[in-house]
Amino acid sequence: MTTLPNFLLNTLETIEAAGHSAYLVGGPVRDLVMGKTPDDWDITTSATPEAVMGLFPKTVPTGLKHGTVTVLIDGRSIEVTTFRRDGAYTDHRHPEEVNFVTDLREDLSRRDFTINAMALSRTGELIDFFGGRVDLAAGLIRAVGDPLIRFEEDALRMFRALRFSAQLGFSIDPPTLSAIWAKRHLAGAISAERVRTELEKILLSSRPERIAEVFYNGLLADFAPHPMPTLDSLGQVPAQKHPRWACFTAVLMDYSAIEPTAFLRSLRLDNKTIHVAGTAATLGPSLPAEPIALKHLLSRYGAEVLTVAAEVAVAYDRSEPAKALENIFQSGDCYSLQTLAVTGADLIAVGHPPGPVLGELLATLLNHVIRHPAANRRSELLRLAKTYTGKA
């Protein structure tokens, strides 16, 4: 197991020196047991939030209601949360109240999955009351305690189970998987933003095709039919936000009546992703490979959208559009007004009046250059402009 970094050891030691117990907990412990370096660091402690804030010069009261304080130390941030017992979850997402406790086992017993319910002491002792290390070795996602209760408390845990399965390549323990199906109706209690975050983590994982499990288990029944088609093609596009969302959306379009932009907007994706991925999903499956047609699409949608659309085409076993697009980029051929050899100012300077007609003339010149790349020269385009407008 990797040695803990000094800033973390110093934080644990400071809390312990004040008479409290403190442990690294959750995802960071899971990662360390697996031989990975954690991205985030979380500590659980018997100290109250107020006590924690009194021990460190720089803290942020990020969630005092739930016992969480962010400690800022050596340029890093550590989430420090008091041992607690959760109250009733009336909205299937958040406890109405929390009660601070002094027992580590009680704190760990409220967590979602066994692999996330381990703690590690400053001296390297692993505390594992629920068999998380065994489940890690077995490649298993298993709920802590009764999975029906865990998902009734917080419905997002159902998505998290499927997400961890995709990210880690683990299977889901049968009772836990059955509980997801039994509690699938609670998915409606989860905000679109939270759903989107979990879906995106699956899409960007090394097993993006496992996003189909979200549908198989009835968590997004409103968006696509059951059963879903195979989504193996997702692994053929780069593990990047726009290509993965575009390819996923394109496949959904093949099997349901979704409209790409509306679907992505319903998941509260950002406007750029809605535009790029939504447009690429529509264009990609039937993207032409003919250079002139591609240039016209480039002039309309831009290089970013067309690049993603070409990646979607590859996922549909059509590599020709991507090759043709790359040839266009390498050739340096003009496909937009930005690379046209004349500007509106150039045309006005030689007597063409400003206004809508000028825009139409520029579009006409661009169309000509798309078909005749060698014509993209200032002198030639000014000559053509005179021809098109009848100017002597």
C-alpha positions as CSV (number, residue, x, y, z in Angstrom):
1,M,0.0,0.0,0.0
2,T,1.3,3.4,-1.0
3,T,2.8,5.6,1.8
4,L,0.5,8.4,2.7
5,P,1.7,11.9,1.7
6,N,3.1,14.2,4.3
7,F,0.3,16.8,4.1
8,L,-2.2,14.0,4.9
9,L,-0.1,12.5,7.7
10,N,0.3,16.0,9.2
11,T,-3.5,16.5,9.1
12,L,-4.2,13.2,10.8
13,E,-1.5,13.7,13.4
14,T,-2.8,17.2,14.2
15,I,-6.3,15.9,14.9
16,E,-5.0,13.0,16.9
17,A,-2.7,15.2,19.0
18,A,-5.8,17.1,20.1
19,G,-7.2,13.9,21.6
20,H,-9.4,12.8,18.7
21,S,-9.4,9.8,16.4
22,A,-9.0,10.3,12.6
23,Y,-8.8,8.0,9.6
24,L,-8.5,8.2,5.9
25,V,-11.8,6.9,4.6
26,G,-13.8,5.9,1.5
27,G,-12.6,6.2,-2.1
28,P,-9.0,7.1,-1.3
29,V,-8.6,3.9,0.8
30,R,-10.2,1.9,-2.0
31,D,-7.7,3.4,-4.4
32,L,-4.7,2.8,-2.2
33,V,-5.7,-0.9,-1.6
34,M,-5.8,-1.2,-5.4
35,G,-2.4,0.3,-5.8
36,K,-3.7,3.6,-7.3
37,T,-3.0,7.2,-6.3
38,P,-6.2,8.9,-5.1
39,D,-7.4,12.0,-6.7
40,D,-9.1,13.3,-3.5
41,W,-8.5,12.8,0.2
42,D,-11.2,12.3,2.8
43,I,-10.8,12.0,6.5
44,T,-13.4,10.8,9.1
45,T,-12.9,11.9,12.7
46,S,-14.4,11.9,16.1
47,A,-13.7,15.6,16.3
48,T,-16.7,18.0,15.8
49,P,-16.5,20.4,12.8
50,E,-15.9,23.3,15.2
51,A,-13.0,21.4,16.8
52,V,-11.5,20.7,13.4
53,M,-11.7,24.4,12.4
54,G,-10.0,25.3,15.6
55,L,-7.0,23.0,14.8
56,F,-6.0,24.4,11.4
57,P,-5.4,28.0,10.3
58,K,-7.1,27.6,6.9
59,T,-10.5,25.8,6.7
60,V,-13.7,26.2,4.8
61,P,-17.1,25.2,6.4
62,T,-18.2,23.4,3.3
63,G,-21.0,21.4,5.0
64,L,-21.3,22.0,8.7
65,K,-24.9,20.7,8.7
66,H,-23.5,17.3,7.7
67,G,-20.3,17.6,9.7
68,T,-17.9,18.5,6.8
69,V,-15.0,20.9,6.9
70,T,-12.4,21.4,4.2
71,V,-8.9,21.7,5.5
72,L,-6.5,23.7,3.3
73,I,-2.9,22.6,3.9
74,D,0.3,22.7,1.8
75,G,-1.7,23.8,-1.2
76,R,-4.1,20.8,-0.9
77,S,-7.6,20.4,0.3
78,I,-8.9,17.6,2.5
79,E,-12.5,16.9,3.3
80,V,-12.8,16.2,7.0
81,T,-16.1,14.8,8.3
82,T,-17.2,14.0,11.8
83,F,-18.4,10.4,12.6
84,R,-22.1,10.5,12.1
85,R,-25.4,8.6,12.0
86,D,-27.8,9.7,9.3
87,G,-31.4,10.5,10.1
88,A,-34.4,9.7,7.8
89,Y,-34.0,10.2,4.0
90,T,-37.4,11.6,3.1
91,D,-36.5,12.7,-0.4
92,H,-34.5,9.5,-1.3
93,R,-31.3,11.6,-1.6
94,H,-30.4,13.5,1.6
95,P,-30.8,12.8,5.4
96,E,-33.1,15.2,7.1
97,E,-30.6,15.4,9.9
98,V,-27.4,13.9,11.0
99,N,-26.2,13.0,14.5
100,F,-22.5,13.1,15.4
101,V,-21.3,9.9,17.0
102,T,-18.0,8.6,18.4
103,D,-17.9,5.1,16.9
104,L,-16.1,4.6,13.6
105,R,-18.0,1.4,12.8
106,E,-21.3,3.2,13.1
107,D,-20.0,5.9,10.7
108,L,-18.8,3.3,8.2
109,S,-22.0,1.3,8.3
110,R,-23.9,4.2,6.7
111,R,-21.8,4.2,3.6
112,D,-22.9,2.9,0.2
113,F,-20.6,0.0,-0.8
114,T,-18.2,-2.2,1.0
115,I,-15.3,-1.1,-1.1
116,N,-16.0,2.5,0.0
117,A,-16.5,1.6,3.7
118,M,-12.9,1.0,4.7
119,A,-10.7,3.3,6.8
120,L,-7.0,3.6,7.1
121,S,-5.1,4.8,10.2
122,R,-2.1,7.1,10.1
123,T,0.1,4.1,11.0
124,G,-1.2,2.1,8.1
125,E,-3.8,-0.1,9.9
126,L,-6.7,-1.0,7.6
127,I,-10.1,-1.0,9.3
128,D,-12.5,-3.2,7.3
129,F,-15.7,-4.2,9.1
130,F,-17.7,-5.1,6.0
131,G,-15.4,-7.1,3.8
132,G,-14.4,-4.4,1.4
133,R,-10.9,-5.8,0.8
134,V,-12.3,-9.2,0.0
135,D,-14.8,-7.6,-2.4
136,L,-12.0,-5.6,-4.1
137,A,-10.0,-8.8,-4.6
138,A,-13.1,-10.5,-6.0
139,G,-14.0,-7.5,-8.3
140,L,-17.4,-7.1,-6.6
141,I,-19.7,-4.1,-5.9
142,R,-21.7,-5.0,-2.9
143,A,-23.9,-2.7,-0.7
144,V,-23.1,-2.2,2.9
145,G,-26.0,-4.0,4.8
146,D,-29.4,-4.3,3.1
147,P,-29.2,-2.9,-0.4
148,L,-32.9,-2.2,-0.5
149,I,-32.4,0.2,2.4
150,R,-29.3,1.7,1.0
151,F,-31.1,2.6,-2.3
152,E,-34.3,3.7,-0.5
153,E,-32.1,6.1,1.5
154,D,-30.2,7.5,-1.5
155,A,-31.4,6.6,-5.0
156,L,-28.2,8.0,-6.6
157,R,-26.4,5.0,-5.2
158,M,-28.0,2.9,-7.9
159,F,-26.2,4.9,-10.6
160,R,-23.0,4.9,-8.5
161,A,-23.1,1.1,-8.4
162,L,-23.3,0.9,-12.2
163,R,-20.6,3.6,-12.6
164,F,-18.1,1.8,-10.3
165,S,-18.8,-1.4,-12.3
166,A,-17.8,0.4,-15.5
167,Q,-14.8,2.3,-14.1
168,L,-13.4,-0.7,-12.2
169,G,-14.5,-3.5,-14.4
170,F,-16.3,-5.1,-11.4
171,S,-19.5,-7.1,-11.4
172,I,-22.4,-6.3,-9.1
173,D,-23.3,-8.7,-6.3
174,P,-26.7,-10.3,-7.2
175,P,-28.7,-9.0,-4.2
176,T,-27.4,-5.5,-4.8
177,L,-28.3,-5.8,-8.5
178,S,-31.7,-7.1,-7.7
179,A,-32.3,-4.2,-5.4
180,I,-31.5,-1.7,-8.1
181,W,-34.3,-3.2,-10.2
182,A,-36.6,-3.3,-7.3
183,K,-35.9,0.4,-6.5
184,R,-35.6,1.7,-10.1
185,H,-38.7,3.8,-9.7
186,L,-36.8,6.0,-7.2
187,A,-34.5,7.3,-10.1
188,G,-37.0,10.0,-10.6
189,A,-36.0,11.6,-7.3
190,I,-32.5,12.3,-8.6
191,S,-31.7,15.7,-10.3
192,A,-30.8,15.7,-13.9
193,E,-27.4,17.1,-13.1
194,R,-26.5,14.2,-10.8
195,V,-27.7,11.7,-13.4
196,R,-25.6,13.4,-16.0
197,T,-22.5,13.3,-13.9
198,E,-22.8,9.6,-13.3
199,L,-23.6,8.8,-17.0
200,E,-20.6,10.9,-18.1
201,K,-18.3,9.1,-15.8
202,I,-19.4,5.8,-17.3
203,L,-19.1,7.2,-20.8
204,L,-15.5,8.4,-20.1
205,S,-14.5,5.1,-18.5
206,S,-12.6,2.3,-20.3
207,R,-15.9,0.4,-20.5
208,P,-18.4,2.9,-21.9
209,E,-20.6,0.2,-23.3
210,R,-21.7,-0.5,-19.7
211,I,-23.9,2.5,-19.9
212,A,-26.4,0.1,-21.4
213,E,-26.8,-1.4,-17.9
214,V,-28.4,1.9,-16.8
215,F,-31.2,1.2,-19.2
216,Y,-31.3,-2.6,-18.6
217,N,-32.0,-1.8,-15.0
218,G,-34.8,0.6,-15.7
219,L,-33.1,3.8,-14.5
220,L,-33.7,5.8,-17.7
221,A,-36.7,4.1,-19.1
222,D,-38.2,7.4,-20.3
223,F,-35.3,7.8,-22.8
224,A,-35.0,4.5,-24.6
225,P,-36.7,1.1,-25.1
226,H,-35.9,-2.0,-23.2
227,P,-33.8,-3.9,-23.9
228,M,-31.2,-1.5,-25.3
229,P,-29.1,-2.3,-28.3
230,T,-25.4,-3.1,-28.0
231,L,-23.3,-0.1,-27.2
232,D,-19.9,-1.7,-28.0
233,S,-19.3,1.0,-30.6
234,L,-18.8,3.6,-27.8
235,G,-15.3,2.2,-27.2
236,Q,-14.3,3.0,-30.8
237,V,-14.5,6.8,-30.3
238,P,-12.0,8.8,-28.2
239,A,-12.6,8.8,-24.4
240,Q,-13.5,12.5,-24.6
241,K,-16.7,14.2,-23.6
242,H,-18.0,15.3,-27.0
243,P,-17.3,12.1,-29.0
244,R,-18.7,9.8,-26.3
245,W,-21.9,11.8,-25.8
246,A,-22.3,12.1,-29.6
247,C,-21.9,8.4,-30.2
248,F,-24.1,7.5,-27.3
249,T,-26.9,9.8,-28.5
250,A,-26.6,8.6,-32.1
251,V,-27.1,5.0,-31.0
252,L,-30.2,6.1,-29.0
253,M,-31.6,7.8,-32.0
254,D,-31.4,4.5,-33.9
255,Y,-33.7,2.7,-31.4
256,S,-35.9,5.4,-30.0
257,A,-37.6,8.7,-31.0
258,I,-35.3,11.0,-29.0
259,E,-34.2,14.3,-30.5
260,P,-30.5,14.7,-29.8
261,T,-30.6,18.3,-28.6
262,A,-33.6,17.8,-26.4
263,F,-32.1,14.6,-24.9
264,L,-28.8,16.3,-24.0
265,R,-30.6,19.4,-22.7
266,S,-32.8,17.2,-20.5
267,L,-29.6,16.0,-18.8
268,R,-28.5,19.6,-18.2
269,L,-25.4,19.4,-20.3
270,D,-23.6,22.6,-21.1
271,N,-24.6,24.5,-24.2
272,K,-21.4,23.7,-26.1
273,T,-21.8,20.0,-25.6
274,I,-25.4,20.1,-26.5
275,H,-24.5,21.8,-29.8
276,V,-21.4,19.8,-30.7
277,A,-22.5,16.4,-29.6
278,G,-26.1,16.9,-30.6
279,T,-25.2,18.0,-34.1
280,A,-22.5,15.4,-34.5
281,A,-24.9,12.7,-33.4
282,T,-27.3,13.7,-36.2
283,L,-24.6,14.1,-38.9
284,G,-22.3,11.2,-38.0
285,P,-24.1,8.1,-39.0
286,S,-24.7,9.3,-42.6
287,L,-21.7,11.7,-42.9
288,P,-20.6,11.9,-46.6
289,A,-17.1,11.1,-47.6
290,E,-17.1,13.3,-50.7
291,P,-14.8,16.3,-50.2
292,I,-17.0,19.0,-51.6
293,A,-19.9,17.8,-49.5
294,L,-17.7,17.8,-46.4
295,K,-16.4,21.3,-47.1
296,H,-20.0,22.6,-47.3
297,L,-20.8,20.9,-44.0
298,L,-17.5,22.4,-42.6
299,S,-18.6,25.9,-43.7
300,R,-21.9,25.5,-42.0
301,Y,-21.0,23.6,-38.7
302,G,-17.3,24.2,-38.3
303,A,-14.3,21.9,-37.8
304,E,-15.1,20.9,-34.2
305,V,-18.5,19.5,-35.0
306,L,-17.4,17.8,-38.2
307,T,-14.4,16.1,-36.4
308,V,-16.7,14.6,-33.8
309,A,-19.2,13.6,-36.5
310,A,-16.4,11.8,-38.3
311,E,-15.6,10.0,-35.1
312,V,-19.2,8.9,-34.8
313,A,-19.0,7.7,-38.4
314,V,-16.0,5.5,-37.5
315,A,-18.1,3.9,-34.7
316,Y,-20.7,3.1,-37.4
317,D,-17.9,1.2,-39.4
318,R,-17.5,4.1,-41.8
319,S,-13.9,5.3,-41.8
320,E,-14.0,7.1,-45.2
321,P,-15.4,10.4,-43.9
322,A,-12.7,10.7,-41.2
323,K,-10.0,10.1,-43.8
324,A,-11.5,12.6,-46.3
325,L,-11.8,15.2,-43.5
326,E,-8.2,14.7,-42.5
327,N,-7.1,15.2,-46.1
328,I,-9.1,18.5,-46.2
329,F,-7.4,19.7,-43.1
330,Q,-3.9,18.7,-44.3
331,S,-4.5,20.3,-47.8
332,G,-5.2,23.7,-46.3
333,D,-8.2,24.1,-48.6
334,C,-10.6,26.9,-47.7
335,Y,-13.9,25.8,-46.3
336,S,-14.9,28.9,-44.3
337,L,-15.2,32.7,-44.6
338,Q,-12.3,33.0,-42.1
339,T,-9.9,31.4,-44.6
340,L,-11.4,33.0,-47.7
341,A,-8.8,35.2,-49.5
342,V,-11.0,38.2,-49.4
343,T,-13.1,39.8,-46.7
344,G,-16.1,42.0,-46.7
345,A,-13.9,45.0,-46.2
346,D,-11.9,44.1,-49.3
347,L,-15.2,44.0,-51.4
348,I,-16.4,47.3,-49.9
349,A,-13.1,48.9,-50.8
350,V,-13.6,48.1,-54.5
351,G,-17.1,49.4,-54.6
352,H,-19.4,46.6,-53.4
353,P,-22.0,48.1,-51.0
354,P,-22.3,46.8,-47.4
355,G,-25.5,44.9,-46.3
356,P,-27.2,41.6,-46.9
357,V,-26.1,41.5,-50.6
358,L,-22.5,41.6,-49.5
359,G,-23.0,38.6,-47.3
360,E,-24.6,36.8,-50.2
361,L,-21.6,37.6,-52.4
362,L,-19.2,36.3,-49.8
363,A,-21.2,33.1,-49.6
364,T,-21.1,32.8,-53.4
365,L,-17.4,33.2,-53.5
366,L,-16.9,30.6,-50.7
367,N,-19.1,28.2,-52.6
368,H,-16.9,28.7,-55.7
369,V,-13.7,28.2,-53.7
370,I,-15.0,25.0,-52.1
371,R,-15.5,23.5,-55.6
372,H,-12.3,25.1,-57.0
373,P,-9.7,25.4,-54.2
374,A,-7.1,27.0,-56.5
375,A,-9.4,30.0,-56.9
376,N,-8.8,31.1,-53.3
377,R,-6.6,34.1,-54.3
378,R,-7.5,37.7,-53.6
379,S,-7.1,38.9,-57.2
380,E,-9.1,36.0,-58.6
381,L,-11.9,36.5,-56.1
382,L,-12.1,40.2,-56.7
383,R,-12.4,39.4,-60.4
384,L,-15.1,36.9,-59.8
385,A,-17.0,39.3,-57.5
386,K,-17.2,41.8,-60.5
387,T,-18.5,39.0,-62.7
388,Y,-21.2,37.9,-60.2
389,T,-22.4,41.5,-59.7
390,G,-22.0,42.7,-63.2
391,K,-19.6,45.4,-62.2
392,A,-17.2,46.5,-64.9
